[in-house]
Amino acid sequence: MSVVAERGIEKLTHRAVAAAAGVPLGSTTYYFANLDDLLAEALRQAAGDDVAQLREWARGLDPSADFAAALADLVLHYLGPERSRTVVEHELYVAALHRPALAHVSTEWDAALAEEFTAHTDPVTGKVLSALFCGLLLQGVVRESVPTRDEIETLFRRVLGPAEKS
């Protein structure tokens, strides 16, 4: 993850990962036959960390909390203090476009996010919230300015509608 953050996916090499990890080059090539295997593991790690962080956030959420407001705050957290990590995670996620070996990991990540949001709504709304959440994060890391909290919250309220369930 740190090598991707520093160099980007296109400049990822076994040598750079071995140097960052402080291990001999043979160690990375032994465990990861090619760069796609290495990227798939980085994506798995990013997805696992992200889902664990989201589950921790959800466990700490007051059942009577305003879910749309809480989601807006979460988006701003990922685009503020967690921005660097969010950039790397999205870079890895988008790499699946050109590396079919990564597609299943991205798909599993999507499903885990939707499952977390479904716990607060219903299956369809959970999927829509997941797509909106990911879209806001992607737009937020690509654009120079981040939407305001009110703009983000309004989008979540529109999806949640009057049937919002906490």
Secondary structure, 3 states (H helix, E strand, C coil): CHHHHHHCHHHCCHHHHHHHHCCCHHHHHHHCCCHHHHHHHHHHHHHHHHHHHHHHHHHCCCCCCCHHHHHHHHHHHHHCCCHHHHHHHHHHHHHHHCCHHHHHHHHHHHHHHHHHHHCCCCHHHHHHHHHHHHHHHHHHHHCCCCCCHHHHHHHHHHHHHHHCCC
